[in-house]
Amino acid sequence: MTLIRTSLAVVCLAVLAGCGADGEPVQPSLNAHVGLGGSSSYVGGSVGLHRGPFNLYLGF
């Protein structure tokens, strides 16, 4: 449960930073992928922000 809350808090902060509350808006990036194997499948992705020399990415 703690991991879910932490992840949700990070996403909320990224959205707040992306809305331009402290200056020019930063456009977030979203990557998603689905994999299929012989006996399994998986879904994953990441959400990220890029501004100047700083990058913040959250993978799931």
N, CA, C and O atoms as a Tripos MOL2 file, in Angstrom:
@<TRIPOS>MOLECULE
protein
  240   239    60     0     0
PROTEIN
NO_CHARGES

@<TRIPOS>ATOM
      1 N           0.8200   -1.1860    0.0000 N.3       1 MET1
      2 CA          0.0000    0.0000    0.0000 C.3       1 MET1
      3 C           0.8680    1.2560    0.0000 C.2       1 MET1
      4 O           0.5040    2.2560   -0.6190 O.2       1 MET1
      5 N           1.9970    1.2160    0.6780 N.am      2 THR2
      6 CA          2.8790    2.3720    0.7390 C.3       2 THR2
      7 C           3.4470    2.6950   -0.6320 C.2       2 THR2
      8 O           3.5900    3.8690   -0.9750 O.2       2 THR2
      9 N           3.7700    1.6870   -1.4180 N.am      3 LEU3
     10 CA          4.2970    1.9050   -2.7600 C.3       3 LEU3
     11 C           3.2670    2.6070   -3.6320 C.2       3 LEU3
     12 O           3.6180    3.4820   -4.4240 O.2       3 LEU3
     13 N           2.0180    2.2390   -3.4970 N.am      4 ILE4
     14 CA          0.9560    2.8750   -4.2780 C.3       4 ILE4
     15 C           0.8170    4.3400   -3.8850 C.2       4 ILE4
     16 O           0.6980    5.2040   -4.7540 O.2       4 ILE4
     17 N           0.8300    4.6240   -2.6140 N.am      5 ARG5
     18 CA          0.7140    6.0110   -2.1530 C.3       5 ARG5
     19 C           1.9050    6.8390   -2.5960 C.2       5 ARG5
     20 O           1.7390    7.9830   -3.0210 O.2       5 ARG5
     21 N           3.1020    6.2820   -2.5050 N.am      6 THR6
     22 CA          4.3010    6.9950   -2.9390 C.3       6 THR6
     23 C           4.2500    7.2690   -4.4300 C.2       6 THR6
     24 O           4.5610    8.3750   -4.8720 O.2       6 THR6
     25 N           3.8620    6.2800   -5.2010 N.am      7 SER7
     26 CA          3.7590    6.4500   -6.6510 C.3       7 SER7
     27 C           2.7220    7.5070   -6.9980 C.2       7 SER7
     28 O           2.9500    8.3390   -7.8760 O.2       7 SER7
     29 N           1.5970    7.4790   -6.3210 N.am      8 LEU8
     30 CA          0.5470    8.4590   -6.5640 C.3       8 LEU8
     31 C           1.0240    9.8670   -6.2110 C.2       8 LEU8
     32 O           0.7130   10.8210   -6.9230 O.2       8 LEU8
     33 N           1.7700   10.0030   -5.1270 N.am      9 ALA9
     34 CA          2.2940   11.3100   -4.7370 C.3       9 ALA9
     35 C           3.2730   11.8450   -5.7750 C.2       9 ALA9
     36 O           3.2440   13.0330   -6.0930 O.2       9 ALA9
     37 N           4.1340   10.9910   -6.3040 N.am     10 VAL10
     38 CA          5.0950   11.4120   -7.3240 C.3      10 VAL10
     39 C           4.3690   11.8460   -8.5880 C.2      10 VAL10
     40 O           4.7230   12.8600   -9.1900 O.2      10 VAL10
     41 N           3.3650   11.0960   -8.9920 N.am     11 VAL11
     42 CA          2.5940   11.4540  -10.1850 C.3      11 VAL11
     43 C           1.8740   12.7840   -9.9740 C.2      11 VAL11
     44 O           1.8500   13.6210  -10.8760 O.2      11 VAL11
     45 N           1.2940   12.9850   -8.8030 N.am     12 CYS12
     46 CA          0.6120   14.2500   -8.5160 C.3      12 CYS12
     47 C           1.5770   15.4250   -8.5570 C.2      12 CYS12
     48 O           1.2380   16.4840   -9.0860 O.2      12 CYS12
     49 N           2.7660   15.2570   -8.0120 N.am     13 LEU13
     50 CA          3.7660   16.3190   -8.0650 C.3      13 LEU13
     51 C           4.2110   16.5940   -9.4910 C.2      13 LEU13
     52 O           4.4260   17.7490   -9.8580 O.2      13 LEU13
     53 N           4.3500   15.5550  -10.2950 N.am     14 ALA14
     54 CA          4.7360   15.7370  -11.6950 C.3      14 ALA14
     55 C           3.6550   16.4940  -12.4600 C.2      14 ALA14
     56 O           3.9610   17.3570  -13.2830 O.2      14 ALA14
     57 N           2.4030   16.1750  -12.1940 N.am     15 VAL15
     58 CA          1.2960   16.8810  -12.8550 C.3      15 VAL15
     59 C           1.2640   18.3330  -12.4130 C.2      15 VAL15
     60 O           1.0570   19.2220  -13.2380 O.2      15 VAL15
     61 N           1.4630   18.5890  -11.1340 N.am     16 LEU16
     62 CA          1.4840   19.9570  -10.6310 C.3      16 LEU16
     63 C           2.6170   20.7480  -11.2660 C.2      16 LEU16
     64 O           2.4240   21.8990  -11.6570 O.2      16 LEU16
     65 N           3.7840   20.1510  -11.3730 N.am     17 ALA17
     66 CA          4.9130   20.8350  -12.0040 C.3      17 ALA17
     67 C           4.6530   21.0510  -13.4880 C.2      17 ALA17
     68 O           5.0880   22.0510  -14.0580 O.2      17 ALA17
     69 N           3.9540   20.1270  -14.1070 N.am     18 GLY18
     70 CA          3.6790   20.2300  -15.5320 C.3      18 GLY18
     71 C           2.6000   21.2380  -15.8780 C.2      18 GLY18
     72 O           2.4960   21.6430  -17.0360 O.2      18 GLY18
     73 N           1.7980   21.6550  -14.9190 N.am     19 CYS19
     74 CA          0.7030   22.5720  -15.2290 C.3      19 CYS19
     75 C           1.1700   24.0120  -15.3280 C.2      19 CYS19
     76 O           0.3890   24.8770  -15.7250 O.2      19 CYS19
     77 N           2.4190   24.2990  -14.9800 N.am     20 GLY20
     78 CA          2.9370   25.6560  -15.0970 C.3      20 GLY20
     79 C           2.7060   26.4990  -13.8630 C.2      20 GLY20
     80 O           2.7150   27.7260  -13.9590 O.2      20 GLY20
     81 N           2.4990   25.8920  -12.7130 N.am     21 ALA21
     82 CA          2.2430   26.6440  -11.4920 C.3      21 ALA21
     83 C           3.4310   27.5070  -11.0910 C.2      21 ALA21
     84 O           3.2480   28.5310  -10.4320 O.2      21 ALA21
     85 N           4.6390   27.1200  -11.4720 N.am     22 ASP22
     86 CA          5.8320   27.8710  -11.0920 C.3      22 ASP22
     87 C           6.5440   28.4730  -12.2990 C.2      22 ASP22
     88 O           7.7320   28.7820  -12.2050 O.2      22 ASP22
     89 N           5.8750   28.6480  -13.4080 N.am     23 GLY23
     90 CA          6.5010   29.2080  -14.6090 C.3      23 GLY23
     91 C           5.8960   28.5940  -15.8540 C.2      23 GLY23
     92 O           4.7330   28.1910  -15.8660 O.2      23 GLY23
     93 N           6.6970   28.5290  -16.8930 N.am     24 GLU24
     94 CA          6.2370   27.9720  -18.1580 C.3      24 GLU24
     95 C           5.9000   26.4920  -18.0000 C.2      24 GLU24
     96 O           6.6390   25.7600  -17.3420 O.2      24 GLU24
     97 N           4.7920   26.0400  -18.5940 N.am     25 PRO25
     98 CA          4.4150   24.6250  -18.4760 C.3      25 PRO25
     99 C           5.4570   23.6890  -19.0880 C.2      25 PRO25
    100 O           6.0980   24.0160  -20.0870 O.2      25 PRO25
    101 N           5.6090   22.5300  -18.4740 N.am     26 VAL26
    102 CA          6.5170   21.5000  -18.9680 C.3      26 VAL26
    103 C           5.6540   20.3600  -19.4890 C.2      26 VAL26
    104 O           4.8080   19.8360  -18.7650 O.2      26 VAL26
    105 N           5.8650   19.9790  -20.7320 N.am     27 GLN27
    106 CA          5.0620   18.9090  -21.3150 C.3      27 GLN27
    107 C           5.6120   17.5590  -20.8770 C.2      27 GLN27
    108 O           6.7790   17.2600  -21.1280 O.2      27 GLN27
    109 N           4.7890   16.7390  -20.2250 N.am     28 PRO28
    110 CA          5.2620   15.4160  -19.7980 C.3      28 PRO28
    111 C           5.3440   14.4590  -20.9810 C.2      28 PRO28
    112 O           4.7070   14.6690  -22.0140 O.2      28 PRO28
    113 N           6.1320   13.4150  -20.8140 N.am     29 SER29
    114 CA          6.2080   12.3660  -21.8360 C.3      29 SER29
    115 C           5.6320   11.0810  -21.2540 C.2      29 SER29
    116 O           5.6990   10.8470  -20.0470 O.2      29 SER29
    117 N           5.0690   10.2590  -22.1200 N.am     30 LEU30
    118 CA          4.4510    9.0060  -21.7070 C.3      30 LEU30
    119 C           4.8960    7.9140  -22.6590 C.2      30 LEU30
    120 O           4.7650    8.0520  -23.8750 O.2      30 LEU30
    121 N           5.4190    6.8390  -22.1130 N.am     31 ASN31
    122 CA          5.8100    5.6720  -22.9010 C.3      31 ASN31
    123 C           5.0630    4.4630  -22.3560 C.2      31 ASN31
    124 O           4.9740    4.2760  -21.1420 O.2      31 ASN31
    125 N           4.5280    3.6440  -23.2530 N.am     32 ALA32
    126 CA          3.8160    2.4360  -22.8430 C.3      32 ALA32
    127 C           4.2310    1.2880  -23.7460 C.2      32 ALA32
    128 O           4.4940    1.4840  -24.9320 O.2      32 ALA32
    129 N           4.2880    0.0900  -23.1810 N.am     33 HIS33
    130 CA          4.6170   -1.0840  -23.9810 C.3      33 HIS33
    131 C           3.8910   -2.3190  -23.4480 C.2      33 HIS33
    132 O           3.6080   -2.4440  -22.2560 O.2      33 HIS33
    133 N           3.6070   -3.2130  -24.3710 N.am     34 VAL34
    134 CA          2.9590   -4.4840  -24.0620 C.3      34 VAL34
    135 C           3.8090   -5.5720  -24.6820 C.2      34 VAL34
    136 O           4.1950   -5.4690  -25.8460 O.2      34 VAL34
    137 N           4.1040   -6.6070  -23.9250 N.am     35 GLY35
    138 CA          4.8970   -7.7210  -24.4400 C.3      35 GLY35
    139 C           4.1520   -9.0340  -24.3130 C.2      35 GLY35
    140 O           3.4540   -9.2780  -23.3290 O.2      35 GLY35
    141 N           4.3080   -9.8620  -25.3080 N.am     36 LEU36
    142 CA          3.6910  -11.1860  -25.2990 C.3      36 LEU36
    143 C           4.7800  -12.2310  -25.4600 C.2      36 LEU36
    144 O           5.6290  -12.1200  -26.3440 O.2      36 LEU36
    145 N           4.7550  -13.2390  -24.6120 N.am     37 GLY37
    146 CA          5.7090  -14.3350  -24.6940 C.3      37 GLY37
    147 C           4.9830  -15.6490  -24.9070 C.2      37 GLY37
    148 O           3.7670  -15.6790  -25.0930 O.2      37 GLY37
    149 N           5.7360  -16.7250  -24.8790 N.am     38 GLY38
    150 CA          5.1430  -18.0370  -25.0740 C.3      38 GLY38
    151 C           4.1270  -18.4020  -24.0110 C.2      38 GLY38
    152 O           3.0920  -18.9920  -24.3210 O.2      38 GLY38
    153 N           4.4070  -18.0600  -22.7600 N.am     39 SER39
    154 CA          3.4870  -18.4340  -21.6890 C.3      39 SER39
    155 C           3.1020  -17.2510  -20.8030 C.2      39 SER39
    156 O           2.4820  -17.4420  -19.7570 O.2      39 SER39
    157 N           3.4610  -16.0290  -21.2090 N.am     40 SER40
    158 CA          3.1440  -14.8790  -20.3640 C.3      40 SER40
    159 C           3.0100  -13.6150  -21.2070 C.2      40 SER40
    160 O           3.3580  -13.5840  -22.3880 O.2      40 SER40
    161 N           2.5010  -12.5910  -20.5680 N.am     41 SER41
    162 CA          2.4230  -11.2740  -21.1880 C.3      41 SER41
    163 C           2.6870  -10.2410  -20.1010 C.2      41 SER41
    164 O           2.5330  -10.5250  -18.9130 O.2      41 SER41
    165 N           3.0830   -9.0520  -20.5120 N.am     42 TYR42
    166 CA          3.3370   -8.0060  -19.5350 C.3      42 TYR42
    167 C           2.9900   -6.6470  -20.1290 C.2      42 TYR42
    168 O           2.9900   -6.4590  -21.3450 O.2      42 TYR42
    169 N           2.6990   -5.7150  -19.2440 N.am     43 VAL43
    170 CA          2.3810   -4.3430  -19.6140 C.3      43 VAL43
    171 C           3.2700   -3.4510  -18.7730 C.2      43 VAL43
    172 O           3.4440   -3.7020  -17.5810 O.2      43 VAL43
    173 N           3.8270   -2.4350  -19.3590 N.am     44 GLY44
    174 CA          4.6770   -1.5170  -18.6270 C.3      44 GLY44
    175 C           4.6590   -0.1570  -19.2810 C.2      44 GLY44
    176 O           4.0700    0.0310  -20.3450 O.2      44 GLY44
    177 N           5.3080    0.7860  -18.6370 N.am     45 GLY45
    178 CA          5.3690    2.1210  -19.1940 C.3      45 GLY45
    179 C           6.1100    3.0560  -18.2690 C.2      45 GLY45
    180 O           6.6210    2.6520  -17.2240 O.2      45 GLY45
    181 N           6.1620    4.3210  -18.6720 N.am     46 SER46
    182 CA          6.8050    5.3300  -17.8490 C.3      46 SER46
    183 C           6.2000    6.6930  -18.1460 C.2      46 SER46
    184 O           5.6830    6.9420  -19.2360 O.2      46 SER46
    185 N           6.2760    7.5580  -17.1620 N.am     47 VAL47
    186 CA          5.8480    8.9440  -17.2780 C.3      47 VAL47
    187 C           7.0470    9.7770  -16.8880 C.2      47 VAL47
    188 O           7.7280    9.4670  -15.9100 O.2      47 VAL47
    189 N           7.3160   10.8290  -17.6390 N.am     48 GLY48
    190 CA          8.4960   11.6090  -17.3340 C.3      48 GLY48
    191 C           8.3480   13.0800  -17.6390 C.2      48 GLY48
    192 O           7.4720   13.4980  -18.3960 O.2      48 GLY48
    193 N           9.2290   13.8590  -17.0270 N.am     49 LEU49
    194 CA          9.3390   15.2890  -17.2650 C.3      49 LEU49
    195 C          10.7800   15.6070  -17.6060 C.2      49 LEU49
    196 O          11.7070   15.0330  -17.0340 O.2      49 LEU49
    197 N          10.9630   16.5250  -18.5410 N.am     50 HIS50
    198 CA         12.3090   16.9320  -18.9430 C.3      50 HIS50
    199 C          12.3450   18.4510  -18.9770 C.2      50 HIS50
    200 O          11.5550   19.0830  -19.6780 O.2      50 HIS50
    201 N          13.2580   19.0280  -18.2230 N.am     51 ARG51
    202 CA         13.4190   20.4850  -18.2220 C.3      51 ARG51
    203 C          14.8900   20.7980  -18.0270 C.2      51 ARG51
    204 O          15.4600   20.5230  -16.9710 O.2      51 ARG51
    205 N          15.4980   21.3710  -19.0460 N.am     52 GLY52
    206 CA         16.9160   21.6950  -18.9840 C.3      52 GLY52
    207 C          17.7350   20.4390  -18.7710 C.2      52 GLY52
    208 O          17.5350   19.4400  -19.4620 O.2      52 GLY52
    209 N          18.6560   20.4810  -17.8200 N.am     53 PRO53
    210 CA         19.5010   19.3040  -17.5780 C.3      53 PRO53
    211 C          18.8510   18.2610  -16.6620 C.2      53 PRO53
    212 O          19.4680   17.2390  -16.3630 O.2      53 PRO53
    213 N          17.6280   18.5040  -16.2190 N.am     54 PHE54
    214 CA         16.9790   17.6170  -15.2540 C.3      54 PHE54
    215 C          15.9130   16.7550  -15.9190 C.2      54 PHE54
    216 O          15.1200   17.2380  -16.7260 O.2      54 PHE54
    217 N          15.9070   15.4790  -15.5690 N.am     55 ASN55
    218 CA         14.9090   14.5260  -16.0450 C.3      55 ASN55
    219 C          14.3290   13.7950  -14.8480 C.2      55 ASN55
    220 O          15.0590   13.4180  -13.9310 O.2      55 ASN55
    221 N          13.0270   13.5960  -14.8550 N.am     56 LEU56
    222 CA         12.3500   12.8360  -13.8140 C.3      56 LEU56
    223 C          11.4470   11.8280  -14.5000 C.2      56 LEU56
    224 O          10.5430   12.2100  -15.2420 O.2      56 LEU56
    225 N          11.6820   10.5450  -14.2600 N.am     57 TYR57
    226 CA         10.8820    9.4870  -14.8710 C.3      57 TYR57
    227 C          10.3860    8.5280  -13.8050 C.2      57 TYR57
    228 O          11.1010    8.2000  -12.8580 O.2      57 TYR57
    229 N           9.1510    8.0870  -13.9780 N.am     58 LEU58
    230 CA          8.5410    7.0990  -13.0960 C.3      58 LEU58
    231 C           8.1010    5.9370  -13.9600 C.2      58 LEU58
    232 O           7.2480    6.0980  -14.8330 O.2      58 LEU58
    233 N           8.6770    4.7630  -13.7250 N.am     59 GLY59
    234 CA          8.3200    3.5750  -14.4950 C.3      59 GLY59
    235 C           7.3280    2.7190  -13.7470 C.2      59 GLY59
    236 O           7.3420    2.6520  -12.5180 O.2      59 GLY59
    237 N           6.4700    2.0680  -14.4990 N.am     60 PHE60
    238 CA          5.4810    1.1730  -13.8890 C.3      60 PHE60
    239 C           5.2710   -0.0210  -14.7690 C.2      60 PHE60
    240 O           4.4750   -0.9000  -14.4380 O.2      60 PHE60
@<TRIPOS>BOND
     1     1     2 1
     2     2     3 1
     3     3     4 2
     4     3     5 am
     5     5     6 1
     6     6     7 1
     7     7     8 2
     8     7     9 am
     9     9    10 1
    10    10    11 1
    11    11    12 2
    12    11    13 am
    13    13    14 1
    14    14    15 1
    15    15    16 2
    16    15    17 am
    17    17    18 1
    18    18    19 1
    19    19    20 2
    20    19    21 am
    21    21    22 1
    22    22    23 1
    23    23    24 2
    24    23    25 am
    25    25    26 1
    26    26    27 1
    27    27    28 2
    28    27    29 am
    29    29    30 1
    30    30    31 1
    31    31    32 2
    32    31    33 am
    33    33    34 1
    34    34    35 1
    35    35    36 2
    36    35    37 am
    37    37    38 1
    38    38    39 1
    39    39    40 2
    40    39    41 am
    41    41    42 1
    42    42    43 1
    43    43    44 2
    44    43    45 am
    45    45    46 1
    46    46    47 1
    47    47    48 2
    48    47    49 am
    49    49    50 1
    50    50    51 1
    51    51    52 2
    52    51    53 am
    53    53    54 1
    54    54    55 1
    55    55    56 2
    56    55    57 am
    57    57    58 1
    58    58    59 1
    59    59    60 2
    60    59    61 am
    61    61    62 1
    62    62    63 1
    63    63    64 2
    64    63    65 am
    65    65    66 1
    66    66    67 1
    67    67    68 2
    68    67    69 am
    69    69    70 1
    70    70    71 1
    71    71    72 2
    72    71    73 am
    73    73    74 1
    74    74    75 1
    75    75    76 2
    76    75    77 am
    77    77    78 1
    78    78    79 1
    79    79    80 2
    80    79    81 am
    81    81    82 1
    82    82    83 1
    83    83    84 2
    84    83    85 am
    85    85    86 1
    86    86    87 1
    87    87    88 2
    88    87    89 am
    89    89    90 1
    90    90    91 1
    91    91    92 2
    92    91    93 am
    93    93    94 1
    94    94    95 1
    95    95    96 2
    96    95    97 am
    97    97    98 1
    98    98    99 1
    99    99   100 2
   100    99   101 am
   101   101   102 1
   102   102   103 1
   103   103   104 2
   104   103   105 am
   105   105   106 1
   106   106   107 1
   107   107   108 2
   108   107   109 am
   109   109   110 1
   110   110   111 1
   111   111   112 2
   112   111   113 am
   113   113   114 1
   114   114   115 1
   115   115   116 2
   116   115   117 am
   117   117   118 1
   118   118   119 1
   119   119   120 2
   120   119   121 am
   121   121   122 1
   122   122   123 1
   123   123   124 2
   124   123   125 am
   125   125   126 1
   126   126   127 1
   127   127   128 2
   128   127   129 am
   129   129   130 1
   130   130   131 1
   131   131   132 2
   132   131   133 am
   133   133   134 1
   134   134   135 1
   135   135   136 2
   136   135   137 am
   137   137   138 1
   138   138   139 1
   139   139   140 2
   140   139   141 am
   141   141   142 1
   142   142   143 1
   143   143   144 2
   144   143   145 am
   145   145   146 1
   146   146   147 1
   147   147   148 2
   148   147   149 am
   149   149   150 1
   150   150   151 1
   151   151   152 2
   152   151   153 am
   153   153   154 1
   154   154   155 1
   155   155   156 2
   156   155   157 am
   157   157   158 1
   158   158   159 1
   159   159   160 2
   160   159   161 am
   161   161   162 1
   162   162   163 1
   163   163   164 2
   164   163   165 am
   165   165   166 1
   166   166   167 1
   167   167   168 2
   168   167   169 am
   169   169   170 1
   170   170   171 1
   171   171   172 2
   172   171   173 am
   173   173   174 1
   174   174   175 1
   175   175   176 2
   176   175   177 am
   177   177   178 1
   178   178   179 1
   179   179   180 2
   180   179   181 am
   181   181   182 1
   182   182   183 1
   183   183   184 2
   184   183   185 am
   185   185   186 1
   186   186   187 1
   187   187   188 2
   188   187   189 am
   189   189   190 1
   190   190   191 1
   191   191   192 2
   192   191   193 am
   193   193   194 1
   194   194   195 1
   195   195   196 2
   196   195   197 am
   197   197   198 1
   198   198   199 1
   199   199   200 2
   200   199   201 am
   201   201   202 1
   202   202   203 1
   203   203   204 2
   204   203   205 am
   205   205   206 1
   206   206   207 1
   207   207   208 2
   208   207   209 am
   209   209   210 1
   210   210   211 1
   211   211   212 2
   212   211   213 am
   213   213   214 1
   214   214   215 1
   215   215   216 2
   216   215   217 am
   217   217   218 1
   218   218   219 1
   219   219   220 2
   220   219   221 am
   221   221   222 1
   222   222   223 1
   223   223   224 2
   224   223   225 am
   225   225   226 1
   226   226   227 1
   227   227   228 2
   228   227   229 am
   229   229   230 1
   230   230   231 1
   231   231   232 2
   232   231   233 am
   233   233   234 1
   234   234   235 1
   235   235   236 2
   236   235   237 am
   237   237   238 1
   238   238   239 1
   239   239   240 2
@<TRIPOS>SUBSTRUCTURE
     1 MET1         2 RESIDUE 1 A MET
     2 THR2         6 RESIDUE 1 A THR
     3 LEU3        10 RESIDUE 1 A LEU
     4 ILE4        14 RESIDUE 1 A ILE
     5 ARG5        18 RESIDUE 1 A ARG
     6 THR6        22 RESIDUE 1 A THR
     7 SER7        26 RESIDUE 1 A SER
     8 LEU8        30 RESIDUE 1 A LEU
     9 ALA9        34 RESIDUE 1 A ALA
    10 VAL10       38 RESIDUE 1 A VAL
    11 VAL11       42 RESIDUE 1 A VAL
    12 CYS12       46 RESIDUE 1 A CYS
    13 LEU13       50 RESIDUE 1 A LEU
    14 ALA14       54 RESIDUE 1 A ALA
    15 VAL15       58 RESIDUE 1 A VAL
    16 LEU16       62 RESIDUE 1 A LEU
    17 ALA17       66 RESIDUE 1 A ALA
    18 GLY18       70 RESIDUE 1 A GLY
    19 CYS19       74 RESIDUE 1 A CYS
    20 GLY20       78 RESIDUE 1 A GLY
    21 ALA21       82 RESIDUE 1 A ALA
    22 ASP22       86 RESIDUE 1 A ASP
    23 GLY23       90 RESIDUE 1 A GLY
    24 GLU24       94 RESIDUE 1 A GLU
    25 PRO25       98 RESIDUE 1 A PRO
    26 VAL26      102 RESIDUE 1 A VAL
    27 GLN27      106 RESIDUE 1 A GLN
    28 PRO28      110 RESIDUE 1 A PRO
    29 SER29      114 RESIDUE 1 A SER
    30 LEU30      118 RESIDUE 1 A LEU
    31 ASN31      122 RESIDUE 1 A ASN
    32 ALA32      126 RESIDUE 1 A ALA
    33 HIS33      130 RESIDUE 1 A HIS
    34 VAL34      134 RESIDUE 1 A VAL
    35 GLY35      138 RESIDUE 1 A GLY
    36 LEU36      142 RESIDUE 1 A LEU
    37 GLY37      146 RESIDUE 1 A GLY
    38 GLY38      150 RESIDUE 1 A GLY
    39 SER39      154 RESIDUE 1 A SER
    40 SER40      158 RESIDUE 1 A SER
    41 SER41      162 RESIDUE 1 A SER
    42 TYR42      166 RESIDUE 1 A TYR
    43 VAL43      170 RESIDUE 1 A VAL
    44 GLY44      174 RESIDUE 1 A GLY
    45 GLY45      178 RESIDUE 1 A GLY
    46 SER46      182 RESIDUE 1 A SER
    47 VAL47      186 RESIDUE 1 A VAL
    48 GLY48      190 RESIDUE 1 A GLY
    49 LEU49      194 RESIDUE 1 A LEU
    50 HIS50      198 RESIDUE 1 A HIS
    51 ARG51      202 RESIDUE 1 A ARG
    52 GLY52      206 RESIDUE 1 A GLY
    53 PRO53      210 RESIDUE 1 A PRO
    54 PHE54      214 RESIDUE 1 A PHE
    55 ASN55      218 RESIDUE 1 A ASN
    56 LEU56      222 RESIDUE 1 A LEU
    57 TYR57      226 RESIDUE 1 A TYR
    58 LEU58      230 RESIDUE 1 A LEU
    59 GLY59      234 RESIDUE 1 A GLY
    60 PHE60      238 RESIDUE 1 A PHE
